[in-house]
Amino acid sequence: MDTFVLDTSVFTNPDVYHQFEEDQLGAIENFISLASHTNANFFMPTSVYYEFTKMVSLGDLAPKFELVVRIRSPRKWGLMVPAEFLYEFIEEVRYRINKGLRIAEEHTKEAGKLAEEEVGRVVNRLREKYREALRAGIIDSKEDVDVLLLSYELDAILVSGDEGLRKWADRVGIKLIDPKNLRYIMENLTKVGR
């Protein structure tokens, strides 16, 4: 039986949820219907579920969602992860911090040469480049870590549109699917399950 761990992007990223329905709540309802007819298990970490319900008001769909998607945190105190993962992660964080500092220095020097009204434009560009340097392509939240750890613990298939999460999941050897293929995969699991 296949096991999937879901990230919020499955239900909040229009490029992903449109495979189920154009309307977001309709997409969630169609996912629930399809999931209830599959021979698969679906999980979502508790922290991710709370984040998801802050972004989307499920209303009457909440109990139906919780019926087909098991809400569960990874066993953080008993789970062992490879030490190499931590070394690579720390190395990546250090690289990004240094890159962010270089970007800040560059923009500070540029702002020092400008008139005061132009400084705002430089600060906005600094924020954009700094955010990209530090956050793009990396695990940057406890919710991301929970998805990664739960997928690792359950030996599950991770379903997420977050490129940083997908990159680090692949490094640890977690199975991945393109989230845009989820409906097709679920429909075929339904056929197998019958």
N, C-alpha and C positions, 0 to 999 in steps of 0.2 A: 504494500500500500504506500503510495507516494505521500510525502509530508511536505508542506509548503509553509514558509514563514513570510508574512506579508508586512511590507512597509506602508506608511501612509500614502506614498506616491501612487500606489495602485488605485487609490480612490480620490486623490486630490489633484493629480496631474492629468489635465484634459487629454494629452496625447496618449495616456494609458487607459483612463476610464471610458473614453469614447468607444472602445471596442465592445463595451457592454450596452451602452446607451449614450445618447448625446447629453441628456440631463444627468447631473451628478447623482441625485437621489435615485433616479431611475436606473442608473448604472449599478449602484450599490444593491438595489432590489434585485436586478437581474443576476448580479454576482451571487447573492444569497440563494436565489432559486437554483441556479446552475450548481453551486457548491453543494447544496443539499441532495443533489442527484448524482454526485460523484462518489467514487470509492477512494477518496483522498482525505487527508487531515489538513486543516488550515489552522495556523497559529499566528498570534500577534502578541508581542510583548506588552505588558501592562502599561509601561511608560508611553509606548507608541499609541496604544488605544486611547489613553488620556489625551495625548497630543491630537490625535485624529478627531476625537469628539469635541475638542475645543475649536477645531477648524470646520467641522461639519456637524450640524444638528441632526442626529439620526431620528429623533422622535420615536414613532411607533416601530421603526426598523431596528432599534437597539436590541430588543430581546431576540429578534430573528437573527441579527448579525452575531450575537453572542452564542446562539445555538449552533451555528456552523463554523464560527471562528473561535477557537479556544484562546482565551486571554490568559497569558502565563508569562512570568518573568523567567529569565535563565537562572540556573542555580549558580549564582556568582561566587559563593563561598566554596563550592566543591568542584567547580569546573577548572580544568587544567588547559592552558593554551601554550603553544610553543614559545619558548623564550626568544627564538629568532624573530617572531612576529613583533615582540616588544622592542627588540633592538632596531628593526627596520622602521617601526612607527616613530620611535624617538629620533632616529636619524632624519626621517622625513619632516618631523616637526621642527627640529633645529634648522634644517635647510630652509624651511618656509619662513621661520622667524627672521633669519638673516636676510632672506630675499625681501621680506616686508620692511626691514630696517633700511635696506638700500633704496627701496622705492620711496620711503618717507624722507630720507636724506635728499634724494634727487628733487622731490617736489618742494621741500623746504627751501633749497637753494633757488629753485625757480621762482617761488613765491616772494623771496627776498628782493628780487629784481623787478617786481611788478607793482603797479599802482594798487591801492587798497581794494578798489572795486573788482579787480581781476583776481584777487587772492581767493575769493569764493569759488571761482571756476577751478582753480588749481586744487583747492581742498576737496571738492567733489570728485575730481579725477583721481586724487590720492586715495580717497575712500574706496573707490571702485577697484583700482589696481591692488590696493592693500588687501581688500576682501578676497579678490581673486587669487592672490598669491598665498594667502593663509588658509582659505577654506575650500577652494575648488579641488576636487579629487582626493579628499581626505575624510576620515571619520571625524566629525566635528561636533558631536552631541552624544549625550548619554543614551538617547533613543537609538542612534546608529549603533552604538556599542551593544545595546540590548538585542537588536535585530541580528547582529553578527554573532554574538555569543549564543543566542537561542538556536540559530541555524546550525552553528557548530555543535552544540550539545545534542540536538536532535538528529544530526546528520541529515538535515532537511534541505530542500531546494529554496534558495532565497529569491524572493520576487520584489525587486525595487528598481525604480528609475534613477536612484541616486548614484551617480558615477563613482563618487568616492567610496561609498559603501560597497559597490560592486567590485571595485578595484581591490580593496582590502580583503573582501570575502574570497576572491579568486586567489590571492596570495596565501590564504590559509587552507585552501582546498575545498571550499564550500561550493556545492553545486549551484549553478545560476541558470535562470532562463530570462530571456528578454521579456520584460513585463507586457509588452505589446502583443505577445503570443499567448498570454495567459488564457484568454477565452477559448482559443483553438485547442489548447492543451486540455482544459477542463471539459470541453465538449467531447474530446476523444476519451478522456477518463470516464465520462458518463457512458459512452458506448461500450467500453470494456467492462464497466461495473454492472451492466444489465445482463 
